[in-house]
Amino acid sequence: MCGIVGVVGLDDCAETLLDSLKRLEYRGYDSSGIVTQTGTTFNMTRAVGKLGALSTALRETPLQGRSGLGHTRWATHGGVSERNAHPHIADQKVAIVHNGIIENHAKLRAELEDKGHKFASETDSEVLAHLFLACFDSGMDAKKAGAHVLSQIEGTFAFSAMHVDQPDVMIVGRNASPLAIGIGDGTSFVGSDAVALAHLTRNVIYLKDNDYAVVTPEGAEVFEVGGRPVNREVVIVAASQGMVDKGGYRHFMEKEIHEQPDAVAHTLAAMTGAEGTLSTPLAREELRSIDGIVMLAAGTSHYAAMVARYWIEALARVPVSCEVASEYRYRKPVTGAYSAAVAISQSGESLDTLMAMRHAGEAGLRTVGLVNVPGSTIAREADLVMPTRAGPEIGVASTKAFTAQLTALLCFAVALAEAKGAINAKRRDEIHSLIHGLPSMIGKTLGLFDEIRPLAHSLTTARSALYLGRDVLFPVALEGALKLKELSYIHAEGFASGEMKHGPIALIEDGLPVIALLAADEVMGKAASNLQEASARGARIILVTEDRAATAVDFADEIVRVPNVDPILAPILLTVPVQILAYLTAFEKGTDVDQPRNLAKSVTVE
Ligand code: BG6
């Protein structure tokens, strides 16, 4: 998954391209590159690694030109190297940048190589440059070439192509991967999302699947596959929030962990109606008609879905199926028992989740997008949007978006339960006021940084670690393990405490760190016995719990205490210490906390 940008009709456009790429670096940081053109030549600079490397190269050798393309890469096909970095240029005549996967690239490449084309990289994307070259060499104009290339390629794509003789023309196209065209005053832009363009223009055209467009400084002509002109509306997007800074923290992740009281409070406000009671985007009648929910998500968002399942089934007595988004549509799910699908995504762009939501929609389910990025593809395509208000999340490992998702999902569960008559208005308001107390409880829990630091230091030498949780804390154990994996590269696994004895307990040996989540809930006793079984085999029990439950595990080696909390809120509050533990372990290990290796903030390939 990569970030692409382009501009036509702007003097010294290289700086602008670089600035837009900075806003897309969350989409991949394996390598990057920019190509500009002066009307007779292409000038290109590419660099392996973060955008910083490209900035340095461009300072040393600035690029001239009034139009160009830029790219930041998350490698899919071909290793991380300069020759696999984008842009790709064919025969010094056509330059392209691409996000997505051209699934039939091998066949097309072989056909082109048979015709004498010389490929320079191992990527699937380079085939686009040679396909356009073949079109132009056969005398096609931009419009014809666009239609022809789209008719040949299969897969997911957002691309932009330029011919060296046509400095003011970009040909762009998309299928599944996001693409926005920015209309300026005598200048036009293209970007993987509006965020990359919002500081340049607020007039944005979103292409639909299998659309392509010929973009010039005057504007964009959009066509459907096959070449029929179509009209796509110009949307006015939110003004740019400017480049988000770290606000004095060492990392965006550290800042975002500290922003959780606000993220939870703002999300709660978005889920509270004018009369001060819980409300959701779904009308009461619609809530009442829901008789089954499919939750679709990836990564950390999937664990939020798993927590929500416990709440919704316990409170509203509505069956919930939690689906790993990348598995959902290919397993040919039986959807009859469900009437709604909730797609959970911080970015609103994860392609696995988007395609799963589309599949559920095509099967007749009402689709609800729980997203943190307004204007994202899932937000635009879902029947209804339930926003989290965590603000921009830059750190690749999700933190504040997760607790904001949990807050919105708990509000949704309570509103659904009340609408279904499973709880009364009094209980609804009780839980609502409990949630109101969360921001200050999280604030107190943020005071644990110093206490957790020595624990984190001791984990830096661990080869692996286990996370245990029972009932609604099981998904939080999974999230804790994911955080340690994502950030410190220590192999960690989360398990349901009760499941340990059926196999994973074999992993336990002397001193193996077992991070155990425990709340004073109805399964506390059972969970404590599971920890006893692990401790009996030499595990080092690191207990993360609320004060009043600590005594239940008096054999713990270390205890991290959060304020006493109602069991229904425990998954949200106990998430914070496991985030801090993973952050500090990574910090102590010196890994790249905000941009861990091999990851990207949201992945728009399947
Ligand atoms: C991964 C991110 O790419 O996508 C994770 O590294 C994230 O942090 C996952 O949880 C899902 O992303 P989203 O935006 O759909 O919630």
Residues whose N, C-alpha, C, O or C-beta is under 5 A from the ligand:
A	BS01	BG6	A298 G299 T300 S301 I344 S345 Q346 S347 G348 S350 V396 A397 S398 L599 A600 K601 S602 V603
